[in-house]
Amino acid sequence: MSITTAQIRGARGILNWSQSELAERTGISSTSIGSIENGQSTPRASTLQTIRKTFESSGIEFIGLDGVRLRSGDIRTYKGQEGLVDFYEDIYQTVKDYKGDILVSNVDERLFVKYLGDFAETHIERMKNLPNIHYKILVREGDDYVPGADYAEYRGIPKELFASVPFYVYANKLATIVFESEPTVIVMDYPAIADAYRTQFADMWQRAHSITAQAPARKAKA
């Protein structure tokens, strides 16, 4: 679904973003942003989609052809490999200006790498470059496959406490992930729910054991 120039200006106003800040967040030049908003150029559908996703990741909701508002709470579902990539894009867009812990529990990293494919490397590299983020990841005790060890702290959960449904707490969001015939991610943008899972995670973290394994070797780039 496309968005209008009025919605772009309105979304920037709600978030108090300048054209330069929107440009930085989307990778689209400030000149192009200005031309789009002034009606001096006709952007490609992919460009509008990038702008839309950036706003939506920051809590903006688009209504009809002209409306725009800030979400007070939201539940979203991502499905399949493309949906999992979109979920990780939401993580990055949500936390790149965030200071604090990102908490991940009940993880088998092999499944994430399998479904993310080459995008897994992209995500790992950009998360390593975020200065104010501390990742804590809980895996099954004895599992030493830790591809994010360059930027995350891993601990092992005793096997009797390990569950098959991972959860992910980042900023004010909680995500639960099911890997069946295809991955399905349910993201809830509710601070109270995220805080409840933070409390649960803290207890599990104290029971878990440190893991000293190193990240597996990266693929050589052509």
WOLINUR-V214405 format. One record per residue. N is the residue number from 0. RES is the residue in one letter. BURIAL is 1 if it has 16 or more other ideal C-beta (glycine too) atoms within 10 Angstrom, else 0. Layout:
# WOLINUR-V214405
((N & RES & BURIAL) (N & RES & BURIAL))
This chain:
# WOLINUR-V214405
((0 & M & 0) (1 & S & 0) (2 & I & 1) (3 & T & 0) (4 & T & 0) (5 & A & 0) (6 & Q & 1) (7 & I & 1) (8 & R & 0) (9 & G & 1) (10 & A & 1) (11 & R & 1) (12 & G & 0) (13 & I & 0) (14 & L & 1) (15 & N & 0) (16 & W & 1) (17 & S & 0) (18 & Q & 1) (19 & S & 0) (20 & E & 0) (21 & L & 1) (22 & A & 1) (23 & E & 0) (24 & R & 1) (25 & T & 1) (26 & G & 0) (27 & I & 1) (28 & S & 0) (29 & S & 0) (30 & T & 0) (31 & S & 1) (32 & I & 1) (33 & G & 0) (34 & S & 0) (35 & I & 1) (36 & E & 1) (37 & N & 0) (38 & G & 0) (39 & Q & 0) (40 & S & 0) (41 & T & 0) (42 & P & 1) (43 & R & 0) (44 & A & 0) (45 & S & 0) (46 & T & 1) (47 & L & 1) (48 & Q & 0) (49 & T & 1) (50 & I & 1) (51 & R & 1) (52 & K & 0) (53 & T & 1) (54 & F & 1) (55 & E & 1) (56 & S & 1) (57 & S & 1) (58 & G & 1) (59 & I & 1) (60 & E & 0) (61 & F & 1) (62 & I & 0) (63 & G & 0) (64 & L & 0) (65 & D & 0) (66 & G & 0) (67 & V & 1) (68 & R & 0) (69 & L & 0) (70 & R & 0) (71 & S & 0) (72 & G & 0) (73 & D & 0) (74 & I & 0) (75 & R & 1) (76 & T & 0) (77 & Y & 1) (78 & K & 0) (79 & G & 0) (80 & Q & 0) (81 & E & 0) (82 & G & 1) (83 & L & 1) (84 & V & 1) (85 & D & 1) (86 & F & 1) (87 & Y & 1) (88 & E & 1) (89 & D & 1) (90 & I & 1) (91 & Y & 0) (92 & Q & 1) (93 & T & 1) (94 & V & 1) (95 & K & 1) (96 & D & 0) (97 & Y & 0) (98 & K & 0) (99 & G & 0) (100 & D & 1) (101 & I & 1) (102 & L & 1) (103 & V & 1) (104 & S & 1) (105 & N & 1) (106 & V & 1) (107 & D & 1) (108 & E & 1) (109 & R & 0) (110 & L & 0) (111 & F & 1) (112 & V & 1) (113 & K & 0) (114 & Y & 1) (115 & L & 1) (116 & G & 0) (117 & D & 0) (118 & F & 1) (119 & A & 1) (120 & E & 0) (121 & T & 0) (122 & H & 1) (123 & I & 1) (124 & E & 0) (125 & R & 0) (126 & M & 1) (127 & K & 0) (128 & N & 0) (129 & L & 1) (130 & P & 0) (131 & N & 0) (132 & I & 1) (133 & H & 0) (134 & Y & 1) (135 & K & 1) (136 & I & 1) (137 & L & 1) (138 & V & 1) (139 & R & 0) (140 & E & 1) (141 & G & 0) (142 & D & 1) (143 & D & 0) (144 & Y & 0) (145 & V & 1) (146 & P & 1) (147 & G & 1) (148 & A & 1) (149 & D & 0) (150 & Y & 1) (151 & A & 1) (152 & E & 0) (153 & Y & 1) (154 & R & 1) (155 & G & 1) (156 & I & 1) (157 & P & 0) (158 & K & 0) (159 & E & 0) (160 & L & 0) (161 & F & 1) (162 & A & 0) (163 & S & 0) (164 & V & 0) (165 & P & 1) (166 & F & 1) (167 & Y & 1) (168 & V & 1) (169 & Y & 1) (170 & A & 1) (171 & N & 1) (172 & K & 1) (173 & L & 1) (174 & A & 1) (175 & T & 0) (176 & I & 1) (177 & V & 0) (178 & F & 1) (179 & E & 0) (180 & S & 0) (181 & E & 0) (182 & P & 1) (183 & T & 1) (184 & V & 1) (185 & I & 0) (186 & V & 1) (187 & M & 1) (188 & D & 1) (189 & Y & 0) (190 & P & 0) (191 & A & 0) (192 & I & 1) (193 & A & 1) (194 & D & 0) (195 & A & 0) (196 & Y & 1) (197 & R & 0) (198 & T & 0) (199 & Q & 0) (200 & F & 1) (201 & A & 0) (202 & D & 0) (203 & M & 1) (204 & W & 1) (205 & Q & 0) (206 & R & 0) (207 & A & 1) (208 & H & 0) (209 & S & 0) (210 & I & 1) (211 & T & 0) (212 & A & 0) (213 & Q & 0) (214 & A & 0) (215 & P & 0) (216 & A & 0) (217 & R & 0) (218 & K & 0) (219 & A & 0) (220 & K & 0) (221 & A & 0))
